[in-house]
């Protein structure tokens, strides 16, 4: 509809008013030897569902009812795994991050794992479309007697659809504290000509899918078990242990191949941790 004489509109304000905002906050508690959900708060387009009980603990599935992530969207996730509880969390599907005409989408994740608790943070992959802009932050507060298994997969475009991420921005900031002490920190940032940078040998050598897996506590025994499976990996995989945790890196030219490599590693670390949704 044409604007009336003298009428103006602020496109940026219209854009901001139509952005998705969502948050999920919940806790788990151990009651009579069984992990149960405690307080749960949902807002906006984020939801969490708890499928049928698992004998190993509680399973949770995050659902984004917005159908994806677009520029300017904001999502917050906060989880508190109570003392002695066991939680495995995944997502209902791969999260798609669409192109942005301006601001970046932001995802902030806060994980607290108390004494004797176990948290497996295993979302399905994040897929970045061409010209997507995403800023993500993951903060983990781990008790010295708690356990963590965390895997994050990022795919730059959908190669199966002959789509690649050529331009855009991707920032990922991780901080892991154990017993209040910072033991791991890193920030990854790719901007502008992402496709060209991924093609460089020093970056990804043409790979379009990357992943990081954190295992706490992580030992040389875990490292050796993973390395014993090296012949089955189809992409590049490296793993080391220090500061009481193990860290694995993945890079592949195909998202399906990388997902298979991550599943192989998870089987070596904890064969029962893999969520059922990963197998669909």
C-alpha positions as CSV (number, residue, x, y, z in Angstrom):
1,X,0.0,0.0,0.0
2,X,1.5,3.4,-1.0
3,X,2.5,5.8,1.8
4,X,0.4,8.9,2.1
5,X,2.0,12.3,1.4
6,X,4.5,13.0,4.2
7,X,4.1,9.7,5.8
8,X,7.3,7.8,6.7
9,X,8.0,4.4,8.1
10,X,11.0,3.0,9.9
11,X,11.7,-0.3,8.2
12,X,14.2,-1.3,10.9
13,X,11.5,-0.9,13.6
14,X,9.0,-3.0,11.5
15,X,11.7,-5.7,11.1
16,X,12.5,-5.7,14.8
17,X,8.8,-6.0,15.8
18,X,8.5,-9.2,13.7
19,X,11.5,-11.0,15.1
20,X,11.1,-14.3,17.1
21,X,12.0,-14.2,20.8
22,X,12.0,-17.3,22.9
23,X,13.4,-18.7,26.1
24,X,13.4,-21.9,28.1
25,X,14.6,-22.3,31.7
26,X,14.3,-25.5,33.6
27,X,15.9,-27.6,36.3
28,X,16.2,-31.3,37.0
29,X,16.1,-32.9,40.5
30,X,16.9,-36.3,41.9
31,X,13.9,-37.8,43.8
32,X,14.0,-41.3,45.3
33,X,16.8,-42.2,42.9
34,X,14.9,-41.0,39.8
35,X,15.6,-37.8,37.8
36,X,12.6,-35.6,37.4
37,X,11.9,-32.2,36.0
38,X,11.7,-29.4,38.5
39,X,10.6,-25.8,37.7
40,X,10.0,-25.2,33.9
41,X,9.5,-21.8,32.3
42,X,8.8,-21.3,28.6
43,X,8.3,-18.1,26.7
44,X,7.9,-17.1,23.1
45,X,8.7,-19.6,20.4
46,X,10.9,-22.0,22.5
47,X,9.4,-25.1,24.1
48,X,10.9,-28.1,25.9
49,X,9.3,-31.5,26.0
50,X,10.1,-34.6,28.1
51,X,9.5,-37.9,26.2
52,X,8.9,-41.2,27.9
53,X,11.1,-41.8,31.0
54,X,14.6,-43.2,30.5
55,X,16.1,-45.6,33.0
56,X,19.3,-43.7,32.7
57,X,17.8,-40.4,33.6
58,X,15.6,-37.7,32.0
59,X,15.4,-37.0,28.3
60,X,14.5,-33.5,27.1
61,X,13.8,-32.2,23.6
62,X,14.0,-28.5,22.6
63,X,11.4,-27.3,20.0
64,X,11.6,-24.0,18.2
65,X,8.0,-23.3,17.0
66,X,9.2,-20.4,14.9
67,X,10.4,-22.9,12.3
68,X,13.9,-21.7,12.2
69,X,16.1,-18.7,13.1
70,X,16.2,-15.4,11.2
71,X,18.2,-12.2,11.5
72,X,17.3,-10.4,14.7
73,X,15.8,-13.4,16.5
74,X,16.8,-13.9,20.1
75,X,16.8,-17.2,22.0
76,X,17.9,-17.9,25.6
77,X,18.3,-21.4,27.1
78,X,19.1,-22.0,30.8
79,X,19.4,-25.4,32.3
80,X,20.3,-26.4,35.9
81,X,21.0,-30.1,36.4
82,X,20.5,-30.7,40.1
83,X,22.7,-32.7,42.3
84,X,22.8,-36.4,41.4
85,X,20.4,-36.0,38.4
86,X,21.1,-37.2,34.9
87,X,19.8,-35.3,31.8
88,X,20.2,-35.9,28.1
89,X,19.0,-33.0,25.9
90,X,18.6,-32.8,22.1
91,X,16.5,-30.9,19.6
92,X,13.5,-32.0,17.6
93,X,15.3,-31.3,14.3
94,X,18.3,-29.5,12.8
95,X,18.1,-25.8,13.5
96,X,18.1,-23.8,10.3
97,X,19.5,-20.2,10.4
98,X,18.2,-18.2,7.4
99,X,19.7,-15.2,5.6
100,X,19.6,-11.8,7.4
101,X,19.1,-8.4,5.8
102,X,20.6,-6.7,8.8
103,X,21.2,-7.8,12.4
104,X,22.5,-11.2,13.6
105,X,20.4,-13.7,15.4
106,X,21.6,-14.4,18.9
107,X,21.5,-17.7,20.9
108,X,22.6,-17.7,24.5
109,X,23.0,-21.0,26.4
110,X,23.7,-21.3,30.1
111,X,24.3,-24.8,31.6
112,X,24.8,-25.5,35.3
113,X,25.7,-29.1,36.4
114,X,25.8,-29.6,40.1
115,X,27.6,-32.2,42.2
116,X,27.2,-35.8,41.0
117,X,25.0,-34.7,38.1
118,X,25.4,-35.8,34.5
119,X,24.4,-33.6,31.5
120,X,24.6,-34.7,27.8
121,X,24.0,-31.7,25.6
122,X,23.5,-33.2,22.2
123,X,21.4,-31.0,19.8
124,X,21.1,-31.9,16.2
125,X,23.1,-29.8,13.7
126,X,22.9,-26.1,13.1
127,X,22.6,-25.3,9.4
128,X,23.7,-21.8,8.2
129,X,22.1,-20.6,5.0
130,X,23.9,-18.2,2.7
131,X,24.1,-14.7,4.2
132,X,23.0,-15.9,7.6
133,X,24.2,-14.0,10.6
134,X,24.5,-15.8,13.9
135,X,26.1,-15.0,17.3
136,X,26.0,-17.8,19.8
137,X,27.3,-18.0,23.4
138,X,27.6,-21.1,25.5
139,X,28.5,-20.7,29.2
140,X,29.0,-23.9,31.3
141,X,29.3,-24.0,35.1
142,X,30.4,-27.5,36.1
143,X,30.8,-28.8,39.6
144,X,34.1,-30.7,40.2
145,X,32.2,-33.9,40.7
146,X,29.8,-33.5,37.8
147,X,30.0,-34.9,34.3
148,X,29.4,-33.3,30.9
149,X,29.1,-34.6,27.3
150,X,28.6,-31.8,24.8
151,X,28.5,-32.0,21.0
152,X,27.8,-29.1,18.6
153,X,27.6,-29.6,14.8
154,X,27.6,-26.6,12.4
155,X,26.9,-27.0,8.7
156,X,27.7,-24.2,6.2
157,X,24.9,-24.6,3.7
158,X,23.1,-27.7,2.4
159,X,25.4,-29.5,0.1
160,X,22.8,-32.1,-0.8
161,X,20.7,-29.3,-2.2
162,X,23.7,-27.7,-3.9
163,X,23.5,-24.8,-1.5
164,X,26.6,-23.3,0.2
165,X,27.2,-20.5,2.6
166,X,29.3,-18.0,0.7
167,X,28.7,-14.8,2.6
168,X,27.5,-14.0,6.2
169,X,28.7,-13.9,9.8
170,X,29.1,-16.6,12.4
171,X,30.4,-16.1,15.9
172,X,30.6,-18.8,18.6
173,X,31.9,-18.1,22.1
174,X,32.4,-20.9,24.6
175,X,33.4,-20.7,28.3
176,X,33.7,-23.7,30.6
177,X,34.2,-23.4,34.3
178,X,34.8,-26.4,36.6
179,X,34.7,-25.8,40.3
180,X,34.5,-22.1,39.6
181,X,37.8,-22.1,37.7
182,X,37.9,-21.3,33.9
183,X,39.4,-24.4,32.2
184,X,38.4,-23.9,28.6
185,X,37.6,-20.7,26.6
186,X,37.5,-20.1,22.9
187,X,35.9,-17.8,20.4
188,X,35.4,-18.6,16.7
189,X,34.5,-15.8,14.3
190,X,33.9,-16.1,10.5
191,X,32.7,-13.1,8.5
192,X,32.1,-11.9,4.9
193,X,33.7,-14.3,2.5
194,X,33.0,-17.4,4.6
195,X,33.0,-19.8,1.5
196,X,36.4,-18.6,0.5
197,X,37.8,-18.9,4.0
198,X,36.5,-22.4,4.4
199,X,38.1,-23.4,1.1
200,X,41.6,-22.5,2.6
201,X,43.6,-25.4,3.7
202,X,44.5,-23.8,7.0
203,X,40.7,-23.3,7.8
204,X,38.7,-26.3,6.6
205,X,40.3,-27.3,3.3
206,X,36.9,-27.1,1.5
207,X,35.0,-28.7,4.3
208,X,31.4,-27.5,4.9
209,X,30.7,-29.1,8.2
210,X,32.5,-28.8,11.5
211,X,31.9,-30.1,15.0
212,X,33.3,-29.9,18.6
213,X,32.8,-32.4,21.3
214,X,33.7,-31.8,25.0
215,X,33.9,-34.6,27.5
216,X,34.3,-33.9,31.2
217,X,36.0,-35.6,32.9
218,X,38.1,-36.6,30.0
219,X,41.1,-39.0,30.2
220,X,43.8,-40.4,28.0
221,X,41.8,-43.7,28.1
222,X,38.9,-42.0,26.3
223,X,41.3,-40.5,23.8
224,X,42.8,-43.9,23.0
225,X,39.3,-45.5,22.6
226,X,38.4,-42.8,20.1
227,X,41.7,-43.1,18.2
228,X,41.2,-46.9,18.0
229,X,38.2,-46.1,15.8
230,X,40.1,-43.8,13.5
231,X,39.8,-46.2,10.5
232,X,36.0,-45.8,10.5
233,X,36.1,-42.0,10.3
234,X,35.3,-40.5,6.9
235,X,36.4,-36.9,7.7
236,X,39.1,-35.3,9.7
237,X,39.0,-36.0,13.4
238,X,41.4,-35.0,16.2
239,X,41.1,-35.5,19.9
240,X,43.3,-34.5,22.9
241,X,42.9,-34.5,26.7
242,X,44.2,-31.9,29.2
243,X,43.0,-29.9,32.2
244,X,40.8,-32.8,33.1
245,X,38.7,-32.8,29.9
246,X,38.8,-34.2,26.4
247,X,38.2,-32.1,23.3
248,X,37.5,-33.5,19.8
249,X,37.4,-31.6,16.6
250,X,35.7,-32.7,13.3
251,X,35.7,-31.4,9.8
252,X,34.1,-32.9,6.7
253,X,33.1,-32.1,3.2
254,X,29.7,-33.7,3.8
255,X,27.3,-33.1,6.7
256,X,26.0,-36.6,6.7
257,X,29.6,-38.0,6.9
258,X,30.4,-35.6,9.8
259,X,27.3,-36.6,11.7
260,X,28.3,-40.3,11.3
261,X,31.8,-39.5,12.6
262,X,30.3,-37.7,15.7
263,X,28.1,-40.7,16.4
264,X,31.0,-43.0,16.2
265,X,32.9,-40.9,18.7
266,X,29.9,-40.7,21.0
267,X,29.6,-44.5,20.9
268,X,33.2,-44.8,22.1
269,X,32.6,-42.3,25.0
270,X,29.1,-43.5,26.1
271,X,27.3,-45.9,23.8
272,X,23.9,-45.2,25.5
273,X,24.1,-41.4,25.4
274,X,22.9,-41.0,21.8
275,X,19.4,-39.6,21.7
276,X,16.8,-41.6,19.7
277,X,16.0,-38.6,17.5
278,X,19.6,-38.8,16.1
279,X,18.8,-42.3,14.7
280,X,15.6,-41.2,12.8
